[in-house]
Amino acid sequence: MAEVRMKLIPRARSTVLTLTGTLDLRTHPTVRDGLLKAATEAPDGLIADVSELGFAGDAQLSVFALVAMRLGDWPGIPFALVTRRPDQAEILRRSPVARYAPVHGNAAEAEHGFGDPVRRRAVRAFPRADTTAALARDFVTERCQAWTIPELLGDALVIVTELVENTLQHTSSRPEVRIDLRRGICTIAVADEDPRPAQLREQRTATDPGLGIKLVAQSARVWGCSRSWAGGKVVWATLRVTRRSTESPIVQP
């Protein structure tokens, strides 16, 4: 049976996922999920190298447009296709996919097309302790103040508290908090090693479980849960900056 093999290759300015095999109706979900998982490990941009990927039909190319649109919500990174085959490049450039994902001959060209991302990003892992949520709130407060987006602080603290508490309550993992600011969108995300997705459940009383994710959904512009390449997940929520902020391409440790 045909299958698609994938390999993740980190680069200085992007992450490349090479795909080998055949893209058809059966492997379409595998390619989609593999790209979305790879995006959790690609802070600056994701490149799909499809040089060794055969296309069973043009209709299956829609997977790349779908991935590009999903990455627009989170993690808000650029996405491009790379192929060393001129015939394949011509097929991709003539298809509607090219409107969503530019096609290049190699990773360096794709990175040049990404340009210099105007982005601020900070990541910190926290221990499992009674003070974990408070430490995560301090971390987010520090970043919001440093990035001059105090108007987002109230919602950002609600989101990080609930996501961290959700990790502590429903997994055995240490939560890793990620916050970034890009093009007027601030994202709060918490990664853990448990693959079970976060779910928004109907809550009948105040004591029923599920209030945390409901609060996140009410506070955020959009939220979601993405499987990570390492096998866990990232639960994320975005907030829109309501005024012009001064952004610069800085990465905070």
C-alpha positions in Angstrom: 0.0 0.0 0.0 1.2 3.5 -0.8 2.3 5.7 2.1 3.9 9.0 2.8 7.1 9.3 4.7 8.0 12.5 6.4 11.2 14.0 7.8 11.5 17.2 9.8 14.6 19.3 9.2 15.2 22.4 11.4 17.0 25.3 9.7 18.2 28.6 11.0 15.3 30.5 9.5 12.6 27.9 8.9 11.6 24.2 9.4 11.4 21.9 6.4 9.2 18.9 6.2 10.2 16.6 3.4 7.5 14.3 2.0 8.1 11.1 0.1 5.4 8.9 -1.4 2.1 9.6 -3.2 -0.5 12.2 -2.3 -3.9 10.7 -2.9 -7.3 10.4 -1.3 -6.0 7.9 1.3 -2.8 9.8 2.3 -4.4 13.2 2.2 -5.1 13.2 6.0 -1.6 11.9 6.7 0.0 14.8 4.8 -2.4 17.4 6.4 -1.8 16.2 9.9 2.0 15.9 9.4 2.2 19.5 8.2 0.1 20.8 11.0 2.2 18.9 13.6 5.4 20.1 12.0 4.1 23.7 12.3 4.2 23.4 16.1 8.0 23.1 15.8 8.4 25.9 13.3 8.6 29.3 15.0 9.7 31.3 11.9 8.2 29.5 8.9 7.3 26.1 7.5 8.4 24.7 4.2 7.0 21.5 2.6 9.6 19.9 0.3 7.4 17.9 -2.1 10.2 17.0 -4.6 9.7 13.3 -3.9 5.9 13.4 -3.5 3.8 12.2 -6.4 0.3 13.7 -7.0 -2.5 11.2 -7.8 -4.7 14.1 -8.9 -4.9 17.9 -8.8 -7.8 17.8 -6.4 -5.6 16.5 -3.6 -3.4 19.6 -3.8 -6.0 21.4 -1.8 -4.4 20.0 1.3 -1.7 22.6 1.0 -4.2 25.5 0.8 -6.0 24.1 3.8 -2.8 23.9 5.8 -1.8 27.5 4.8 -5.2 28.8 6.0 -4.9 26.9 9.3 -1.4 28.2 9.9 -2.8 31.7 9.4 -4.8 31.3 12.6 -2.1 29.6 14.5 0.9 29.7 14.8 0.7 32.6 12.3 3.8 31.6 10.4 4.4 31.7 6.6 4.1 28.5 4.6 5.7 27.6 1.3 6.2 24.7 -1.1 9.6 23.6 -2.5 10.3 21.3 -5.4 13.4 20.6 -7.4 11.3 19.3 -10.3 10.3 21.9 -13.0 7.3 19.8 -14.1 6.0 19.6 -10.6 6.6 23.3 -10.0 4.6 24.1 -13.1 1.6 22.0 -11.9 1.7 23.7 -8.5 2.0 27.2 -9.9 -1.0 26.7 -12.3 -3.2 25.3 -9.5 -5.2 27.5 -7.0 -2.8 26.3 -4.3 -0.3 28.9 -5.4 -2.6 31.7 -4.1 -2.1 30.3 -0.6 1.4 28.8 -0.6 4.1 30.1 -2.9 6.2 27.6 -4.8 10.1 27.8 -4.8 13.0 25.8 -6.1 14.7 25.4 -2.8 14.5 26.3 0.9 16.8 29.3 0.7 14.5 30.9 -1.9 11.4 30.2 0.2 13.0 31.8 3.3 13.9 34.8 1.2 10.2 35.0 0.2 9.2 34.9 3.9 11.1 38.2 4.4 12.0 39.4 7.9 9.2 38.4 10.2 8.1 41.2 12.6 7.7 39.0 15.6 8.3 38.8 19.3 8.4 35.4 20.9 9.1 34.0 24.3 9.0 30.4 25.6 9.3 29.1 29.2 8.7 25.7 30.8 7.4 25.6 34.3 7.5 22.9 37.0 4.5 21.1 38.3 3.9 22.9 41.6 1.2 24.8 43.6 2.8 28.1 42.3 2.9 27.1 38.6 -0.1 29.1 37.5 1.1 32.2 39.4 4.6 31.9 37.8 3.0 31.6 34.4 0.9 34.7 35.0 4.1 36.6 36.1 5.8 35.5 32.8 2.9 36.7 30.6 2.6 40.0 32.6 6.3 40.6 32.1 6.0 40.1 28.3 2.8 42.1 27.9 4.4 45.0 29.7 7.7 44.7 27.8 5.9 44.6 24.5 3.6 47.5 25.4 0.3 45.7 25.0 -1.2 46.2 28.5 -4.7 46.3 27.1 -4.4 42.5 26.4 -3.2 41.7 29.9 -6.5 40.9 31.5 -7.6 38.4 28.8 -4.1 37.0 28.5 -3.9 36.2 32.2 -7.3 34.4 32.1 -6.1 32.3 29.1 -2.7 31.4 30.5 -4.2 30.5 33.9 -6.9 28.2 32.5 -4.5 26.5 30.0 -1.9 25.9 32.6 -4.4 24.6 35.1 -5.9 22.4 32.4 -2.4 20.9 31.8 -1.8 20.3 35.6 -5.3 18.8 36.1 -5.6 16.5 33.1 -2.0 15.5 32.3 1.2 14.5 34.1 3.3 17.0 32.0 5.2 20.1 32.8 3.4 23.0 31.0 5.5 25.0 28.5 4.1 28.5 28.0 4.6 30.2 24.7 3.6 33.8 24.0 4.2 35.7 20.7 3.2 38.9 19.1 3.0 39.1 15.3 1.2 41.6 13.0 -1.2 42.7 15.6 -2.1 39.2 16.9 -0.9 38.0 20.3 -1.0 34.3 20.9 -0.9 32.5 24.3 -0.1 28.8 24.0 0.6 26.0 26.4 2.3 22.8 25.2 2.3 19.5 27.0 3.3 15.8 26.3 -0.2 14.4 26.4 -1.8 13.8 23.0 -5.4 13.8 24.2 -7.0 17.0 22.8 -8.5 19.8 24.9 -12.2 19.9 24.5 -14.9 22.4 25.1 -17.7 20.6 26.9 -21.2 21.8 27.8 -21.3 22.8 31.4 -24.5 22.5 33.3 -23.4 23.8 36.7 -20.5 25.9 38.0 -18.9 22.8 39.5 -18.9 20.7 36.3 -15.5 20.3 34.6 -14.8 22.2 31.5 -15.2 25.8 32.7 -11.5 26.6 32.0 -11.7 26.0 28.2 -15.0 27.8 28.1 -13.4 30.9 29.6 -10.6 30.6 27.1 -13.1 30.4 24.2 -15.0 33.5 25.6 -11.8 35.5 26.0 -10.0 34.7 22.8 -10.5 35.8 19.2 -10.0 32.2 18.3 -8.6 29.1 20.0 -7.6 25.6 19.1 -5.7 22.5 20.0 -2.9 21.1 17.7 -1.1 17.9 17.9 2.7 18.4 18.1 5.4 16.7 16.1 6.9 15.2 19.3 3.6 13.5 20.1 1.9 15.8 22.6 -0.3 18.8 21.9 -0.3 22.6 22.0 -3.5 24.4 23.2 -3.5 28.0 21.9 -5.6 31.2 21.9 -5.2 34.4 20.0 -6.0 38.0 21.0 -6.0 41.0 18.6 -4.1 44.2 19.5 -6.7 47.0 19.5 -4.2 49.8 19.0 -1.0 50.3 17.1 1.9 48.7 19.0 5.6 49.0 18.3 6.9 45.7 17.2 10.4 44.7 16.3 11.9 41.3 15.3 13.1 40.3 18.8 13.3 36.8 20.3 13.3 36.8 24.0 14.8 33.8 25.9 
